[in-house]
């Protein structure tokens, strides 16, 4: 009985540690200011080369933005404050991933809804086709109209020549 209680306690402790460590933002787990700078720069869009993050962009603007991020973190600002600084200057467009609140949920959920909807339509079409007998070998079991059967036979004989 003691073994079961210890096992349950160990499981609870492991679950709590997993929840606590999983709930911490990656910003807090990043060790140095350079790592935090790189993580933040990877979340921001470069205003010059709009398809790259600030971390990946070679533009002068991205270099300056990385320096601003580094200086703000060095001065004790939190990653959220730094993100807020860039959002206030450039708008939410500067974030590579839209925030998950309000209307932006649509951007996060719409792809999944579209995939599920498409899969649902495919399943319904397949079920309907099977019910109507258009499935595999469904057409072969249906009797053929005699007029078409004779015409088909004559055309097949002509094509063999």
Order of alpha helices (4+ residues) and beta strands (2+ residues): alpha-alpha-alpha-alpha-alpha-alpha-alpha
